């Protein structure tokens, strides 16, 4: 699906930020690959506003962590990573939306 509000540059900025988070927490390489796959698959099926794009990214990382990591940050830590841009409830709702979509 062609994204109305996002550009390829938006995607590359998000992925670069997620790579930084990935290395900071020392997640497995597979976690990053699955994160990018989830983002791309979700974008293929859903329109995303620019102000919710980071939410999609951090939520995709959370989902990938639940699949590949033994220990991973709590939702409140993901909230902190985004400088409290999104609430715990928003992250949980986006997680449900992404999983339902895929």
C-alpha positions, 0 to 999 in steps of 0.5 A: 500500500502506498503511504500517503503521509510517509516517505522512504526517508521517514522509514530510514530515520525510524529504522536507524533509531530502532538500530540504535535502540537495538544495540543499546539493549543488546538484543539478538540480531533476529529481533531487529530483522523481525522488527523491520519485517513487522513494520514493513508488513504493517505498512503494506496493509495499513495507512500510518500518520507521521505522528504515529509512525514511531509508535508503530516502530517501537511496538514492532520492536516490542512484539519482536522482543517478545518472540526472540528475547528471553528478557526484554524491557517493560512497556514503560521502558519503551514509553520512556524510550519515546520520551513519553510520546505514547502512553502504555495504553497506546502501545498496548492498543497498537500492539493489538492492532499490528498483531490483528493486521498481520 
